[in-house]
């Protein structure tokens, strides 16, 4: 099935409108339809990150990378959240960013 997941599409639109909680709910529905779609897990991670829930964001990034270890954007986000590369430490925890 190559049709776009309507809940993923909705989640993206809601996230762009800064309705992060609603976007996260849409992504949960998207995952029920397509549990192995790494892009939905990645999108959910972005919504959690925007909603100031970095630990939940990291959980979603881990799922995305478990499904697709070569997902470039998810790899970048994992490094942003943990300060380490996925291949170096897939179990790394969230590291709050120090003032830049």
BAKEFI-457532 format. One record per residue (C-alpha): residue in one letter; residue number from 0; z, x, y. Coordinates in steps of 0.25 Angstrom, whole numbers, plus 5000, padded with zeros to 4 digits. Example, Ala and Ser with C-alpha at 12.3 -4.5 7.8 and 13.67 -1.06 7.14 Angstrom:
2
[node 'A' 0 [5031 5049 4982]]
[node 'S' 1 [5029 5055 4996]]
% end
This chain:
100
[node 'X' 0 [5000 5000 5000]]
[node 'X' 1 [4995 5007 5013]]
[node 'X' 2 [4999 4995 5023]]
[node 'X' 3 [5008 5000 5033]]
[node 'X' 4 [5023 4995 5031]]
[node 'X' 5 [5025 4984 5042]]
[node 'X' 6 [5040 4987 5043]]
[node 'X' 7 [5037 5002 5045]]
[node 'X' 8 [5027 4998 5056]]
[node 'X' 9 [5038 4989 5062]]
[node 'X' 10 [5048 5000 5061]]
[node 'X' 11 [5039 5009 5069]]
[node 'X' 12 [5037 4999 5080]]
[node 'X' 13 [5052 4996 5081]]
[node 'X' 14 [5055 5010 5082]]
[node 'X' 15 [5045 5013 5093]]
[node 'X' 16 [5052 5001 5100]]
[node 'X' 17 [5065 5008 5098]]
[node 'X' 18 [5070 4997 5089]]
[node 'X' 19 [5076 5007 5079]]
[node 'X' 20 [5085 4997 5071]]
[node 'X' 21 [5074 4987 5069]]
[node 'X' 22 [5064 4999 5066]]
[node 'X' 23 [5074 5004 5055]]
[node 'X' 24 [5075 4989 5049]]
[node 'X' 25 [5060 4989 5049]]
[node 'X' 26 [5059 5002 5041]]
[node 'X' 27 [5069 4997 5031]]
[node 'X' 28 [5060 4986 5028]]
[node 'X' 29 [5048 4996 5028]]
[node 'X' 30 [5055 5004 5018]]
[node 'X' 31 [5057 4992 5009]]
[node 'X' 32 [5042 4991 5008]]
[node 'X' 33 [5039 5006 5007]]
[node 'X' 34 [5051 5013 5003]]
[node 'X' 35 [5043 5026 5000]]
[node 'X' 36 [5036 5027 5014]]
[node 'X' 37 [5042 5039 5020]]
[node 'X' 38 [5036 5035 5034]]
[node 'X' 39 [5045 5023 5034]]
[node 'X' 40 [5057 5032 5031]]
[node 'X' 41 [5053 5041 5042]]
[node 'X' 42 [5051 5030 5052]]
[node 'X' 43 [5065 5024 5049]]
[node 'X' 44 [5070 5038 5051]]
[node 'X' 45 [5064 5038 5065]]
[node 'X' 46 [5070 5025 5068]]
[node 'X' 47 [5084 5029 5063]]
[node 'X' 48 [5083 5042 5072]]
[node 'X' 49 [5079 5034 5084]]
[node 'X' 50 [5091 5024 5081]]
[node 'X' 51 [5100 5036 5081]]
[node 'X' 52 [5103 5036 5066]]
[node 'X' 53 [5099 5050 5062]]
[node 'X' 54 [5106 5050 5049]]
[node 'X' 55 [5098 5038 5045]]
[node 'X' 56 [5086 5044 5050]]
[node 'X' 57 [5088 5056 5042]]
[node 'X' 58 [5090 5047 5029]]
[node 'X' 59 [5076 5041 5032]]
[node 'X' 60 [5070 5055 5034]]
[node 'X' 61 [5075 5060 5021]]
[node 'X' 62 [5069 5048 5014]]
[node 'X' 63 [5055 5050 5021]]
[node 'X' 64 [5055 5065 5017]]
[node 'X' 65 [5060 5062 5003]]
[node 'X' 66 [5047 5053 5002]]
[node 'X' 67 [5038 5062 5010]]
[node 'X' 68 [5043 5076 5011]]
[node 'X' 69 [5031 5080 5020]]
[node 'X' 70 [5033 5069 5030]]
[node 'X' 71 [5032 5078 5043]]
[node 'X' 72 [5039 5069 5053]]
[node 'X' 73 [5050 5066 5043]]
[node 'X' 74 [5052 5081 5041]]
[node 'X' 75 [5053 5083 5056]]
[node 'X' 76 [5063 5072 5058]]
[node 'X' 77 [5071 5077 5046]]
[node 'X' 78 [5072 5091 5053]]
[node 'X' 79 [5075 5084 5066]]
[node 'X' 80 [5087 5076 5060]]
[node 'X' 81 [5092 5087 5051]]
[node 'X' 82 [5088 5100 5058]]
[node 'X' 83 [5082 5105 5045]]
[node 'X' 84 [5069 5104 5037]]
[node 'X' 85 [5068 5094 5026]]
[node 'X' 86 [5064 5105 5016]]
[node 'X' 87 [5076 5113 5019]]
[node 'X' 88 [5086 5102 5018]]
[node 'X' 89 [5082 5088 5015]]
[node 'X' 90 [5097 5084 5014]]
[node 'X' 91 [5100 5089 5028]]
[node 'X' 92 [5109 5080 5037]]
[node 'X' 93 [5106 5075 5051]]
[node 'X' 94 [5109 5085 5061]]
[node 'X' 95 [5112 5079 5075]]
[node 'X' 96 [5103 5086 5085]]
[node 'X' 97 [5111 5095 5095]]
[node 'X' 98 [5107 5094 5110]]
[node 'X' 99 [5094 5101 5113]]
% end
